[in-house]
């Protein structure tokens, strides 16, 4: 069986302000709220999924809403999330747009091989827009406030920070079958960044590993990333990954049914949480595409608790 991962599946981060998070990611960044649900392991917390117009795998940026303080930045962490746009013209549009929304940005610059624009959300979530040159398909959202030609097309390279790459690189290449393709100097001057690619490669299928031994360990909080997920096309392939992790004696969660996809969780040697997730069945498993995200969706095993779950959630608007 070919166990090649095909790219980034989704990324899950932490917010302490769900209404503000919803406003920023839908009204400022123009993403579509494709699933309004709860953390299946902590049903007091929203789990909000933002994606493109068709909720395509590889476009999901998701948030747990937890009442926590701000992240303490550092190493042993996922440090920055990239989002793909189609062109240099789009990056220029985004710089003007974010400035008009009082969101500070860096300058458009080449970072890691792609024209890029760095900025942060209001809680300090570190984000980067990268131009993918319009390669591959896109599915704009008709009701987005962002013009279709400038909309976010999906996730791009994810940057993780580690103090020592040795064991992490071994897991990425020997276990996860990624390929090391290049490196570059970190734009913040904090060390070298090594680029690993999956599947067909390109910005939707890259993990960037920054080696930063001078940083203290991060502590998660609002503005932090909880985990990154990589794409497996189907459940049969996920079974193969479960067996592969066992073969290398890497502890894992075992397969977890998330209803919209099936998942397998494990930590790489520097403690960063990785997930392998199937592309299907997707977010239309319980809602029509036309009305995704408009009401609280619960997987079947939580449906009997709907009344108590809804009573424990704060309004989003």
KEKE-3310 file (N, C-alpha, C; in steps of 0.2 Angstrom, whole numbers, plus 5000, padded with zeros to 4 digits):
npx = (5004:5003:5008:5008:5007:4995:4995:4992:4979:4970:4971:4971:4967:4968:4956:4950:4939:4926:4915:4922:4932:4924:4920:4932:4937:4927:4922:4933:4944:4936:4933:4923:4911:4910:4906:4898:4901:4905:4919:4923:4928:4927:4913:4909:4915:4915:4918:4924:4924:4932:4933:4935:4923:4917:4920:4932:4943:4959:4957:4953:4953:4953:4945:4946:4936:4941:4942:4955:4971:4983:4994:5011:5024:5036:5048:5045:5033:5019:5022:5018:5005:5001:4991:4984:4984:4980:4990:5003:4996:4985:4991:4995:4983:4978:4986:4982:4969:4970:4976:4967:4958:4964:4974:4990:5003:5017:5029:5026:5036:5048:5047:5054:5053:5041:5031:5026:5015:5015:5005:4995:4981:4968:4970:4983:4986:4998:4999:5001:5000:5002:5007:5002:5003:4991:4990:4982:4965:4951:4939:4929:4919:4903:4896:4906:4914:4926:4933:4931:4942:4953:4951:4955:4963:4966:4975:4992:5010:5015:5022:5033:5041:5056:5069:5079:5082:5085:5078:5065:5066:5069:5057:5049:5054:5057:5047:5035:5037:5040:5049:5064:5067:5073:5081:5080:5084:5077:5064:5063:5076:5079:5086:5088:5077:5069:5063:5050:5042:5026:5017:5012:5019:5023:5015:5003:5007:5017:5028:5036:5051:5057:5073:5076:5085:5087:5076:5064:5053:5036:5020:5004:4989:4977:4978:4988:4992:4984:4985:4991:4985:4987:4984:4975:4969:4958:4949:4955:4968:4971:4971:4982:4992:4990:4995:5008:5013:5013:5022:5034:5034:5029:5019:5002:4985:4977:4964:4952:4935:4928:4917:4915:4927:4940:4952:4969:4980:4996:5012:5026:5044:5048:5037:5026:5009:5003:4991:4983:4972:4957:4951:4937:4921:4917:4910:4897:4891:4881:4874:4866:4876:4873:4869:4879:4886:4876:4868:4869:4879:4879:4888:4881:4883:4883:4871:4859:4862:4860:4851:4857:4870:4868:4863:4874:4883:4889:4881:4886:4885)
npy = (4994:5011:5023:5037:5053:5066:5080:5095:5093:5099:5113:5115:5127:5139:5149:5162:5169:5167:5174:5185:5179:5172:5183:5189:5179:5176:5188:5197:5189:5182:5169:5154:5149:5133:5123:5122:5117:5106:5104:5087:5080:5089:5096:5108:5117:5127:5121:5127:5128:5134:5136:5134:5138:5126:5118:5110:5097:5101:5114:5118:5128:5128:5130:5128:5134:5140:5146:5153:5161:5171:5163:5158:5161:5151:5137:5120:5119:5123:5136:5145:5148:5146:5152:5150:5161:5167:5175:5187:5200:5197:5197:5210:5216:5210:5216:5229:5228:5222:5232:5242:5237:5239:5229:5225:5222:5213:5217:5212:5199:5187:5172:5157:5152:5157:5171:5181:5186:5192:5192:5195:5188:5196:5190:5186:5175:5168:5171:5168:5174:5166:5166:5155:5155:5152:5139:5123:5118:5130:5135:5147:5156:5161:5171:5177:5192:5195:5198:5186:5183:5185:5178:5167:5152:5140:5130:5133:5131:5124:5130:5124:5124:5118:5113:5104:5096:5083:5070:5073:5075:5062:5055:5062:5059:5045:5038:5045:5047:5059:5071:5079:5095:5108:5122:5137:5154:5158:5171:5179:5179:5169:5156:5142:5136:5121:5112:5101:5090:5083:5070:5077:5088:5106:5121:5118:5106:5106:5105:5116:5116:5125:5127:5131:5132:5142:5147:5147:5133:5133:5138:5133:5143:5155:5161:5151:5136:5121:5108:5100:5093:5080:5074:5059:5049:5040:5028:5015:5018:5025:5015:5008:5018:5017:5005:5007:5016:5008:4999:5006:5008:5020:5029:5031:5038:5028:5024:5037:5041:5054:5058:5068:5065:5052:5049:5049:5051:5057:5061:5070:5069:5080:5084:5090:5089:5079:5074:5062:5062:5057:5061:5060:5057:5070:5087:5088:5077:5078:5090:5100:5106:5119:5125:5124:5126:5134:5131:5123:5109:5092:5077:5060:5052:5062:5068:5065:5072:5085:5096:5099:5102:5113:5122:5125:5133:5148:5162:5165:5177)
npz = (5000:4996:5006:5005:5012:5007:5008:5018:5029:5039:5051:5068:5080:5095:5103:5113:5112:5105:5098:5092:5085:5075:5069:5063:5055:5046:5041:5040:5035:5026:5025:5024:5037:5040:5048:5063:5078:5092:5103:5103:5114:5124:5127:5131:5124:5109:5093:5079:5062:5048:5030:5012:4999:4996:5007:5006:5008:5016:5016:5028:5043:5059:5076:5093:5106:5121:5138:5141:5145:5136:5124:5128:5118:5110:5107:5103:5096:5085:5075:5065:5053:5036:5023:5007:4993:4976:4969:4966:4965:4972:4985:4987:4987:4999:5008:5008:5011:5024:5031:5031:5039:5051:5055:5058:5046:5039:5026:5009:5004:4999:5006:5011:4998:4993:4988:5001:5015:5031:5046:5060:5069:5079:5092:5092:5084:5073:5057:5039:5023:5007:4990:4978:4965:4958:4955:4954:4959:4965:4976:4977:4989:4987:4995:5002:5009:5003:4987:4974:4966:4975:4986:5000:4996:5002:5014:5017:5018:5034:5049:5060:5076:5083:5095:5092:5077:5074:5078:5075:5061:5057:5060:5051:5039:5038:5044:5041:5028:5021:5011:5011:5005:5004:5012:5022:5028:5044:5044:5055:5060:5069:5068:5056:5043:5038:5024:5021:5011:5005:4996:4980:4982:4983:4989:4997:5002:5011:5026:5036:5046:5059:5066:5082:5095:5104:5110:5123:5129:5122:5129:5128:5123:5121:5104:5101:5092:5091:5085:5070:5055:5043:5026:5022:5010:5012:5022:5022:5019:5031:5040:5037:5040:5054:5057:5053:5062:5073:5070:5070:5083:5088:5100:5099:5097:5092:5081:5079:5078:5070:5064:5053:5048:5049:5062:5067:5080:5085:5094:5088:5090:5097:5104:5098:5092:5080:5068:5057:5045:5037:5020:5018:5027:5025:5027:5023:5028:5037:5034:5022:5008:5005:5016:5026:5042:5048:5058:5075:5073:5078:5080:5078:5090:5100:5099:5108:5119:5116:5121:5133:5130:5121:5130:5138:5130:5125:5116:5099:5093)
capx = (5000:5006:5006:5010:5002:4994:4996:4989:4972:4967:4975:4966:4970:4964:4953:4947:4934:4923:4912:4927:4935:4920:4920:4938:4939:4922:4921:4939:4947:4932:4932:4916:4910:4907:4904:4898:4900:4908:4924:4920:4931:4925:4907:4907:4918:4914:4924:4922:4928:4932:4935:4933:4916:4914:4922:4936:4949:4965:4956:4950:4956:4948:4947:4943:4935:4943:4943:4962:4975:4987:5000:5018:5027:5042:5049:5041:5026:5017:5023:5014:5000:5000:4985:4986:4980:4982:4994:5006:4991:4981:4995:4995:4976:4977:4990:4978:4963:4971:4978:4960:4954:4968:4978:4996:5006:5024:5029:5026:5043:5049:5049:5054:5052:5035:5029:5022:5013:5014:5001:4992:4974:4967:4972:4990:4988:5002:4997:5005:4997:5007:5005:5003:5003:4985:4990:4977:4958:4949:4931:4927:4912:4899:4894:4912:4915:4932:4932:4933:4949:4958:4949:4960:4962:4967:4981:4999:5015:5014:5029:5034:5048:5059:5076:5084:5078:5087:5073:5059:5068:5069:5050:5046:5057:5057:5040:5029:5039:5041:5055:5067:5068:5077:5081:5081:5085:5070:5064:5064:5083:5079:5088:5087:5070:5070:5057:5049:5036:5022:5013:5015:5023:5020:5013:4998:5009:5024:5029:5043:5053:5062:5077:5077:5087:5088:5069:5061:5047:5030:5014:4998:4984:4974:4983:4992:4990:4984:4988:4991:4983:4989:4978:4975:4963:4953:4950:4960:4975:4972:4973:4989:4996:4990:5000:5015:5016:5014:5028:5040:5033:5027:5013:4996:4978:4972:4959:4946:4929:4926:4911:4917:4933:4942:4958:4974:4984:5002:5016:5032:5049:5048:5030:5020:5003:5001:4985:4982:4964:4954:4947:4930:4916:4916:4905:4890:4888:4874:4871:4867:4882:4871:4868:4884:4888:4871:4866:4874:4879:4882:4888:4876:4884:4881:4864:4855:4864:4859:4849:4862:4876:4866:4862:4881:4886:4887:4879:4891:4884)
capy = (5000:5018:5027:5044:5058:5070:5087:5097:5092:5105:5115:5117:5132:5140:5155:5163:5174:5164:5179:5189:5174:5171:5190:5190:5174:5176:5195:5200:5185:5180:5162:5152:5145:5127:5118:5125:5111:5107:5099:5081:5078:5094:5098:5115:5122:5127:5119:5131:5126:5139:5133:5137:5138:5119:5114:5106:5095:5105:5121:5119:5131:5126:5133:5127:5140:5139:5152:5153:5166:5171:5159:5160:5159:5147:5131:5114:5122:5125:5143:5150:5145:5149:5152:5151:5165:5165:5179:5193:5205:5196:5199:5217:5217:5209:5221:5235:5226:5221:5239:5246:5234:5240:5224:5227:5217:5214:5218:5207:5197:5180:5168:5150:5151:5159:5178:5180:5192:5190:5196:5191:5189:5200:5186:5185:5169:5170:5169:5170:5173:5164:5165:5148:5156:5150:5132:5119:5121:5134:5135:5153:5156:5167:5176:5180:5199:5196:5196:5179:5182:5186:5174:5162:5145:5134:5130:5133:5128:5125:5131:5121:5126:5113:5115:5100:5093:5076:5065:5075:5073:5054:5053:5065:5055:5037:5035:5048:5047:5066:5072:5086:5098:5114:5126:5145:5157:5161:5178:5183:5178:5164:5150:5139:5132:5115:5111:5094:5090:5076:5069:5080:5094:5112:5125:5114:5100:5107:5107:5119:5115:5130:5124:5137:5130:5147:5148:5143:5130:5137:5136:5134:5147:5159:5162:5146:5131:5114:5102:5100:5086:5078:5071:5052:5049:5035:5024:5010:5021:5027:5009:5007:5022:5015:4999:5009:5019:5003:4995:5010:5009:5027:5029:5034:5037:5023:5028:5040:5043:5061:5058:5071:5062:5048:5052:5046:5056:5055:5067:5069:5068:5087:5085:5093:5085:5078:5070:5060:5062:5055:5066:5060:5058:5077:5091:5087:5071:5079:5096:5101:5111:5126:5128:5122:5131:5139:5129:5119:5102:5087:5070:5056:5050:5068:5071:5064:5077:5092:5101:5101:5105:5120:5126:5127:5137:5155:5164:5167:5184)
capz = (5000:4996:5012:5005:5014:5001:5010:5025:5029:5043:5057:5074:5084:5101:5103:5120:5110:5099:5093:5089:5081:5070:5065:5060:5050:5041:5039:5038:5030:5021:5025:5026:5042:5037:5053:5070:5082:5099:5104:5105:5120:5129:5124:5134:5120:5102:5088:5073:5056:5042:5024:5006:4998:4996:5013:5003:5013:5014:5017:5035:5048:5065:5082:5100:5110:5128:5142:5143:5144:5129:5123:5128:5112:5111:5103:5104:5095:5079:5076:5060:5049:5030:5019:5000:4988:4970:4965:4969:4965:4978:4991:4987:4989:5006:5012:5008:5015:5032:5034:5031:5045:5057:5056:5056:5042:5037:5019:5004:5003:4998:5012:5010:4991:4990:4990:5007:5019:5038:5050:5066:5071:5085:5098:5091:5080:5068:5050:5033:5016:5002:4983:4975:4958:4955:4953:4957:4959:4970:4976:4981:4993:4984:5000:5005:5008:4999:4980:4972:4964:4980:4992:5002:4992:5007:5019:5014:5023:5041:5052:5067:5079:5087:5097:5089:5072:5073:5079:5071:5054:5056:5060:5045:5033:5039:5046:5037:5020:5018:5007:5013:4998:5004:5018:5021:5035:5047:5043:5061:5062:5074:5065:5050:5042:5034:5021:5020:5007:5004:4990:4974:4984:4983:4996:5000:5005:5014:5033:5037:5052:5061:5072:5087:5101:5109:5113:5129:5127:5122:5133:5124:5126:5115:5099:5099:5088:5095:5081:5063:5052:5037:5023:5020:5005:5014:5029:5021:5020:5038:5044:5035:5045:5061:5057:5052:5068:5078:5068:5072:5091:5090:5103:5095:5100:5089:5076:5082:5073:5071:5060:5047:5045:5054:5063:5071:5083:5089:5095:5085:5096:5101:5108:5094:5091:5073:5066:5051:5044:5030:5016:5019:5022:5024:5031:5021:5031:5041:5032:5014:5006:5004:5023:5031:5047:5050:5065:5078:5071:5083:5078:5081:5097:5105:5098:5113:5124:5112:5125:5139:5126:5119:5136:5141:5125:5124:5109:5095:5090)
cpx = (5004:5004:5008:5005:5001:4994:4993:4982:4968:4972:4970:4970:4966:4962:4950:4941:4931:4919:4917:4931:4931:4920:4926:4939:4933:4922:4927:4943:4943:4931:4925:4916:4906:4904:4904:4896:4904:4914:4922:4923:4930:4919:4905:4910:4916:4920:4921:4927:4927:4935:4933:4925:4913:4917:4927:4942:4955:4964:4953:4955:4951:4950:4943:4942:4936:4944:4950:4965:4979:4992:5006:5021:5034:5043:5044:5034:5025:5017:5019:5010:5000:4994:4987:4981:4984:4987:4997:5001:4987:4984:4994:4988:4975:4981:4986:4972:4964:4973:4972:4956:4958:4972:4985:4999:5013:5023:5029:5034:5043:5052:5048:5052:5045:5034:5024:5020:5012:5010:4999:4985:4974:4970:4980:4992:4992:5001:5001:5001:5003:5004:5007:5003:4996:4985:4985:4970:4957:4941:4929:4920:4909:4897:4900:4912:4922:4931:4934:4940:4955:4956:4955:4958:4962:4973:4987:5004:5014:5021:5029:5041:5050:5066:5081:5080:5080:5082:5067:5060:5067:5062:5047:5048:5056:5050:5035:5031:5038:5048:5058:5070:5073:5077:5081:5081:5078:5070:5064:5071:5084:5080:5086:5080:5072:5063:5056:5042:5033:5019:5016:5019:5019:5017:5008:5000:5016:5023:5036:5045:5059:5066:5079:5079:5087:5081:5067:5055:5040:5025:5008:4993:4981:4979:4988:4988:4990:4987:4988:4989:4985:4984:4980:4969:4957:4954:4955:4967:4976:4974:4980:4994:4996:4995:5007:5018:5017:5021:5034:5039:5032:5020:5008:4990:4974:4968:4953:4941:4927:4920:4912:4923:4935:4950:4963:4979:4991:5007:5023:5037:5049:5041:5025:5015:5002:4995:4985:4975:4962:4951:4940:4928:4914:4911:4898:4887:4881:4871:4871:4873:4879:4870:4873:4885:4883:4868:4871:4873:4882:4883:4883:4877:4883:4874:4859:4856:4863:4857:4854:4868:4874:4866:4869:4885:4884:4885:4886:4891:4880)
cpy = (5006:5022:5035:5049:5063:5078:5088:5096:5098:5107:5117:5122:5134:5147:5156:5168:5172:5169:5183:5185:5173:5177:5190:5185:5174:5183:5199:5196:5182:5173:5160:5147:5138:5122:5122:5119:5112:5102:5092:5078:5083:5098:5105:5120:5121:5124:5122:5129:5131:5135:5137:5136:5131:5115:5109:5103:5099:5112:5123:5122:5131:5129:5130:5133:5139:5145:5152:5160:5166:5165:5162:5157:5155:5141:5125:5116:5122:5133:5148:5146:5149:5147:5154:5156:5164:5169:5184:5199:5204:5198:5206:5219:5216:5214:5227:5234:5225:5228:5243:5243:5234:5234:5225:5221:5219:5217:5212:5205:5189:5177:5161:5148:5153:5167:5177:5187:5190:5195:5192:5193:5193:5196:5184:5178:5172:5167:5172:5169:5171:5164:5158:5149:5154:5143:5128:5122:5126:5134:5141:5152:5163:5172:5179:5188:5200:5194:5189:5178:5182:5182:5169:5155:5139:5135:5129:5129:5129:5125:5128:5123:5120:5115:5110:5096:5085:5071:5066:5073:5066:5052:5056:5061:5048:5034:5038:5049:5054:5066:5079:5089:5104:5117:5133:5147:5160:5168:5182:5182:5173:5157:5148:5135:5127:5113:5104:5094:5083:5076:5073:5086:5100:5115:5122:5108:5100:5108:5110:5119:5120:5127:5130:5135:5136:5149:5144:5139:5134:5134:5138:5139:5150:5162:5157:5141:5124:5109:5104:5093:5086:5074:5063:5052:5045:5031:5018:5012:5023:5020:5007:5012:5020:5009:5002:5012:5014:4999:4999:5011:5016:5027:5033:5034:5031:5027:5030:5042:5050:5063:5062:5068:5057:5050:5048:5051:5053:5061:5065:5070:5075:5088:5088:5088:5085:5073:5068:5059:5061:5061:5066:5057:5066:5081:5091:5081:5072:5086:5097:5107:5118:5129:5126:5128:5135:5137:5124:5111:5097:5080:5065:5054:5056:5070:5070:5069:5084:5097:5104:5105:5112:5125:5129:5131:5144:5157:5167:5174:5188)
cpz = (5000:5001:5011:5007:5008:5002:5017:5024:5033:5048:5062:5079:5090:5101:5110:5118:5104:5095:5089:5084:5074:5065:5060:5054:5044:5037:5037:5033:5025:5020:5026:5032:5040:5042:5060:5074:5089:5099:5107:5112:5126:5126:5127:5129:5113:5099:5081:5068:5050:5036:5018:5005:4998:5002:5010:5008:5011:5015:5024:5040:5054:5071:5088:5103:5118:5132:5145:5142:5137:5129:5125:5123:5114:5106:5106:5102:5087:5079:5071:5055:5042:5027:5012:4997:4982:4966:4969:4970:4971:4985:4992:4989:4996:5010:5013:5013:5023:5035:5035:5037:5052:5059:5054:5052:5041:5030:5015:5003:5002:5004:5011:5003:4989:4992:4995:5010:5026:5041:5056:5067:5077:5092:5097:5087:5074:5061:5045:5027:5011:4995:4981:4968:4954:4953:4957:4957:4965:4970:4980:4984:4990:4989:5004:5004:5004:4991:4978:4970:4969:4986:4993:4999:4997:5011:5015:5019:5030:5044:5059:5070:5084:5089:5094:5083:5071:5073:5075:5064:5053:5056:5053:5039:5033:5040:5042:5030:5017:5015:5009:5006:4998:5011:5017:5028:5037:5046:5049:5064:5067:5071:5058:5049:5037:5031:5019:5016:5006:4998:4984:4976:4983:4989:5000:5004:5008:5022:5033:5044:5054:5067:5076:5094:5107:5112:5119:5126:5127:5127:5129:5127:5120:5110:5097:5094:5092:5092:5074:5060:5045:5033:5021:5016:5008:5020:5028:5022:5027:5042:5043:5039:5052:5062:5057:5058:5073:5076:5070:5080:5093:5093:5099:5099:5098:5085:5080:5077:5075:5067:5053:5044:5051:5055:5067:5073:5086:5089:5091:5091:5100:5104:5104:5092:5083:5073:5059:5050:5037:5027:5017:5026:5021:5028:5029:5023:5034:5039:5025:5013:5007:5011:5028:5036:5050:5056:5068:5076:5076:5079:5081:5088:5102:5104:5104:5119:5121:5117:5130:5136:5124:5125:5139:5136:5125:5117:5106:5092:5095)
residu = (UNK:UNK:UNK:UNK:UNK:UNK:UNK:UNK:UNK:UNK:UNK:UNK:UNK:UNK:UNK:UNK:UNK:UNK:UNK:UNK:UNK:UNK:UNK:UNK:UNK:UNK:UNK:UNK:UNK:UNK:UNK:UNK:UNK:UNK:UNK:UNK:UNK:UNK:UNK:UNK:UNK:UNK:UNK:UNK:UNK:UNK:UNK:UNK:UNK:UNK:UNK:UNK:UNK:UNK:UNK:UNK:UNK:UNK:UNK:UNK:UNK:UNK:UNK:UNK:UNK:UNK:UNK:UNK:UNK:UNK:UNK:UNK:UNK:UNK:UNK:UNK:UNK:UNK:UNK:UNK:UNK:UNK:UNK:UNK:UNK:UNK:UNK:UNK:UNK:UNK:UNK:UNK:UNK:UNK:UNK:UNK:UNK:UNK:UNK:UNK:UNK:UNK:UNK:UNK:UNK:UNK:UNK:UNK:UNK:UNK:UNK:UNK:UNK:UNK:UNK:UNK:UNK:UNK:UNK:UNK:UNK:UNK:UNK:UNK:UNK:UNK:UNK:UNK:UNK:UNK:UNK:UNK:UNK:UNK:UNK:UNK:UNK:UNK:UNK:UNK:UNK:UNK:UNK:UNK:UNK:UNK:UNK:UNK:UNK:UNK:UNK:UNK:UNK:UNK:UNK:UNK:UNK:UNK:UNK:UNK:UNK:UNK:UNK:UNK:UNK:UNK:UNK:UNK:UNK:UNK:UNK:UNK:UNK:UNK:UNK:UNK:UNK:UNK:UNK:UNK:UNK:UNK:UNK:UNK:UNK:UNK:UNK:UNK:UNK:UNK:UNK:UNK:UNK:UNK:UNK:UNK:UNK:UNK:UNK:UNK:UNK:UNK:UNK:UNK:UNK:UNK:UNK:UNK:UNK:UNK:UNK:UNK:UNK:UNK:UNK:UNK:UNK:UNK:UNK:UNK:UNK:UNK:UNK:UNK:UNK:UNK:UNK:UNK:UNK:UNK:UNK:UNK:UNK:UNK:UNK:UNK:UNK:UNK:UNK:UNK:UNK:UNK:UNK:UNK:UNK:UNK:UNK:UNK:UNK:UNK:UNK:UNK:UNK:UNK:UNK:UNK:UNK:UNK:UNK:UNK:UNK:UNK:UNK:UNK:UNK:UNK:UNK:UNK:UNK:UNK:UNK:UNK:UNK:UNK:UNK:UNK:UNK:UNK:UNK:UNK:UNK:UNK:UNK:UNK:UNK:UNK:UNK:UNK:UNK:UNK:UNK:UNK:UNK:UNK:UNK:UNK:UNK:UNK:UNK:UNK:UNK:UNK:UNK:UNK:UNK:UNK:UNK:UNK:UNK:UNK:UNK:UNK:UNK:UNK:UNK:UNK:UNK)
# end
